[in-house]
Amino acid sequence: MNRLYVIGVGFRPLDGKAGKAIRDSSVILANDRIMEVFKGYDEYEAVRDKIRIINSVYETMEYIREAWRSGASRTVLLASGDPLFFGIGRMALKEFGKGFVEILPDLSSIQVAFSRIKEQWGEALFVSLHGGPDPAKRRELRYEIQELPGLLRRYGRLGILTDKVNNPSEIARVLHSSPLIRHRPVRMYVCERLGYPDERITEGTPEEIAGMTFSYPNVVIALDRGPEAPDAAGDDTRFGLREEEIRHTGGLITKDEVRAVAIHKLRLPRRGVFWDIGGGSGSVSIEAARMNPALRVFLIEKDAGRVEDVRANMTGFNVSNIELITGEAPEALEGLPGPDRVFVGGSGGRLQEIVEHSAEKGAERVVVNAATIETLYEALKALEARGFDTEVCEVSISRSKVINRRRHMSAHNPVFVITGWRAGVARPPRRRR
């Protein structure tokens, strides 16, 4: 039976099972960097004639298929550290299936890095910025380098796998330039060539690290050593701000319950572009930006007093991914990147024009809040004319109030939440460039 053993090396001697798999193998595959490490293992001399050096992961997968077809049924693939920690183990399982692959891990480089700096890593977020060695075939990354400030602000500690493009100096420049953490006590650790004789650990601020160069391979650990309370709300709440926490004027704010429904209907992507038109106090934008640090939020508001409220809320809640546009839609929308999502909280009587412009710019989902039946009708007509499927929900809120020491319910005016979406759209949001 064909069998592929993906064996991690780099930090510890091989255990009995891994050593036997290597000795009994038909062929052993490695790249130049892994080979440099494996030469220091006791097993190397006994199996050196079985080793084949292939530096392309795609060629490696094809070689394994050919080896199995030619009868070399017991194949070993040497990997760095833990093959399933953002490593080649995932590709091996995808290509050959769990029934034919066995993973025998070493320690991961991130695990070793945290141990070197004597910091616990159980609550860290692990981020791979390693897009692969071939620029033409770079992997789709879960997170991009521009998202690191928001992630560090949220999680407090990051373990980052780098590559030659997303290197420690570039990571440091992104962190240092972000207003989210510019004044925070952030420390970076660059752990170079872990497990090699010339291993080196460098500690510094993002500003200091940005001016340095480092040997490859390396990993980065970023720690925010500031107070745990990340924002003006005094806790780590990601969703559910209360009206009294948000600066607003004259009661002009989307009510908490209506805001929750509108954000649910928007189905915001983790990254992409969101237009908040007639943003008022900015309550919807603030909630959206805090939940999704990688989302680009453009808030459009024409009233000068409300613009000042928005600025105060952006500062108070320490969000950096909102861009405030002062002006009236749709003219103020010119030049903005096309939206994935649009929320219309106020239209100034120009709802049809706003919907038409949003549709022309490629909006996949538009949500409109309406206080009157006339606006409800106008929203449905405009959305359906531009090819959107639609639905309407009515949000009726009653809140308790105490009168003569007894609790009564006090009703607020109902709000219609109109949602329009493009039928059959199932593609991911646009990636930032």
PERABEL-V810291 format. One record per pair of residues at least 24 apart in sequence whose ideal C-beta (glycine too) atoms are under 6 Angstrom apart, sorted by the first residue. I is the first residue (numbers start at 0). J is the second residue. D is the distance in whole Angstrom. If there is no record, write none. Layout:
{{I:J:D} {I:J:D}}
This chain:
{{1:67:5} {1:72:5} {1:99:6} {2:73:5} {3:74:5} {3:95:6} {3:99:6} {3:100:5} {4:75:5} {4:101:5} {5:76:5} {5:78:6} {5:82:5} {5:88:5} {5:91:5} {5:102:5} {6:75:6} {6:77:6} {6:103:5} {7:78:5} {7:80:5} {7:81:5} {7:82:5} {7:104:4} {7:105:4} {8:36:6} {8:37:6} {8:77:6} {8:105:6} {9:36:5} {9:79:6} {9:80:5} {9:105:5} {9:194:4} {10:105:5} {10:106:5} {10:111:6} {10:194:5} {11:105:6} {17:103:4} {18:42:6} {21:46:6} {21:75:6} {23:73:6} {24:73:5} {24:75:4} {25:71:4} {25:73:5} {26:51:6} {26:66:6} {26:71:5} {26:74:6} {27:75:5} {28:53:6} {28:59:6} {28:76:5} {29:77:4} {30:54:5} {33:77:5} {37:77:6} {60:94:5} {80:105:5} {80:107:5} {80:108:5} {81:107:4} {85:127:4} {85:160:6} {108:193:5} {108:218:5} {109:158:4} {109:218:6} {111:193:5} {112:190:4} {112:218:5} {112:220:6} {115:200:6} {116:188:5} {123:156:4} {123:158:5} {124:150:6} {124:154:4} {124:157:5} {125:158:5} {126:157:6} {126:159:5} {127:160:4} {128:161:6} {128:165:4} {129:160:5} {129:162:4} {130:162:6} {144:173:5} {146:293:4} {147:173:6} {148:174:6} {148:177:3} {148:179:4} {148:180:5} {149:292:2} {151:221:5} {151:223:5} {152:179:5} {152:180:6} {155:223:5} {156:222:5} {157:221:5} {158:220:6} {159:219:4} {160:218:6} {161:217:6} {161:219:6} {167:213:5} {167:219:5} {168:209:6} {170:219:6} {171:205:4} {171:208:4} {171:209:4} {172:209:5} {174:205:4} {175:205:4} {175:206:5} {175:209:6} {178:319:5} {179:319:5} {183:223:5} {183:225:5} {184:224:5} {184:225:5} {185:223:5} {186:222:5} {187:221:5} {188:220:4} {189:213:5} {189:217:6} {189:219:6} {190:218:5} {191:217:4} {230:316:5} {230:317:5} {231:315:4} {231:316:5} {237:289:6} {237:290:5} {238:290:6} {245:280:6} {245:282:5} {245:312:6} {246:308:5} {246:311:5} {246:312:5} {247:280:4} {247:308:6} {248:304:5} {248:308:6} {251:279:5} {252:280:5} {252:282:5} {253:282:5} {253:283:6} {256:396:5} {257:394:5} {257:414:5} {258:282:6} {258:283:6} {260:394:5} {260:416:5} {261:366:5} {261:416:6} {262:286:6} {264:366:5} {264:416:6} {264:418:5} {265:340:5} {265:366:5} {267:291:6} {267:340:6} {268:339:6} {268:428:4} {269:293:6} {271:339:4} {271:428:3} {271:429:6} {272:336:5} {272:338:5} {272:339:5} {273:340:5} {274:338:4} {274:341:5} {275:342:5} {276:328:5} {276:343:5} {276:353:6} {277:344:4} {277:345:3} {279:305:6} {279:344:6} {280:308:5} {281:309:4} {281:312:5} {283:342:6} {284:321:5} {285:312:6} {285:316:5} {288:318:4} {288:320:5} {288:321:5} {296:320:6} {296:321:4} {297:322:5} {297:324:6} {297:335:5} {298:323:5} {299:324:5} {299:328:5} {299:331:5} {301:326:6} {301:327:5} {328:353:5} {329:353:5} {329:356:4} {332:356:6} {337:361:4} {338:362:5} {339:363:6} {339:428:4} {340:364:5} {341:365:5} {342:366:5} {343:367:4} {344:368:5} {350:377:5} {350:381:6} {351:381:4} {354:381:4} {354:382:6} {358:385:4} {363:421:5} {363:424:5} {364:420:5} {365:419:5} {366:418:5} {367:417:4} {368:414:6} {368:416:6} {369:415:4} {370:414:6} {375:415:5} {378:417:4} {382:419:4} {387:419:3} {388:420:6} {388:422:5} {389:419:5} {390:418:5} {391:415:6} {391:417:5} {392:416:5}}
